[in-house]
């Protein structure tokens, strides 16, 4: 296991989904976003591991994606 400190998954598309559960850019919840800077390493790793399953088929949006 590496001791690397997981960086923020933010990609600059900061908009909550229609249910206001997850950011459409990074997949994090509002609480995860707010607490990221003080979140313990193990918790950051757990969040990072969960993000692909939260995203649209594991695909992050790009700047060309548009809301319906």
C-alpha positions as CSV (number, residue, x, y, z in Angstrom):
1,X,0.0,0.0,0.0
2,X,1.2,3.5,-0.8
3,X,1.4,6.4,1.6
4,X,0.4,8.8,-1.1
5,X,-2.2,11.4,0.0
6,X,-5.1,11.3,-2.4
7,X,-5.6,14.6,-4.2
8,X,-9.0,16.1,-4.8
9,X,-10.9,14.5,-7.6
10,X,-12.4,17.9,-8.5
11,X,-12.3,18.6,-12.3
12,X,-13.8,22.1,-12.1
13,X,-17.4,21.1,-13.1
14,X,-19.0,21.9,-9.8
15,X,-22.7,21.2,-10.1
16,X,-24.9,18.9,-8.1
17,X,-27.0,16.3,-9.9
18,X,-30.8,16.6,-10.1
19,X,-31.3,14.8,-6.8
20,X,-28.6,17.0,-5.2
21,X,-26.8,13.9,-4.0
22,X,-23.5,14.1,-5.9
23,X,-21.4,16.5,-7.9
24,X,-21.7,15.8,-11.6
25,X,-18.0,16.6,-12.0
26,X,-16.3,14.6,-9.3
27,X,-19.1,12.4,-7.9
28,X,-18.6,13.5,-4.3
29,X,-21.4,14.5,-1.9
30,X,-21.6,18.0,-0.5
31,X,-20.3,16.7,2.9
32,X,-17.3,15.0,1.2
33,X,-16.5,18.2,-0.8
34,X,-16.7,20.4,2.3
35,X,-14.6,18.0,4.5
36,X,-12.1,17.0,1.9
37,X,-9.2,19.2,3.2
38,X,-9.4,17.7,6.7
39,X,-10.5,14.2,5.8
40,X,-8.2,11.4,7.0
41,X,-6.2,9.6,4.3
42,X,-8.1,6.3,4.7
43,X,-11.4,8.1,4.3
44,X,-10.2,9.9,1.2
45,X,-9.1,6.6,-0.3
46,X,-12.5,5.1,0.5
47,X,-14.3,8.0,-1.2
48,X,-12.0,7.8,-4.2
49,X,-12.7,4.0,-4.5
50,X,-16.5,4.7,-4.5
51,X,-16.5,7.5,-7.1
52,X,-16.5,5.4,-10.3
53,X,-19.7,3.7,-9.2
54,X,-21.3,7.0,-8.6
55,X,-20.6,8.5,-11.9
56,X,-22.6,8.2,-15.1
57,X,-21.6,4.7,-16.1
58,X,-18.1,5.3,-14.7
59,X,-17.7,8.2,-17.1
60,X,-17.0,11.7,-15.9
61,X,-18.6,14.6,-17.8
62,X,-16.6,16.8,-20.0
63,X,-16.9,20.5,-20.9
64,X,-18.9,19.5,-24.0
65,X,-21.6,17.6,-22.0
66,X,-24.8,19.6,-21.7
67,X,-27.7,19.3,-19.3
68,X,-31.0,18.0,-20.8
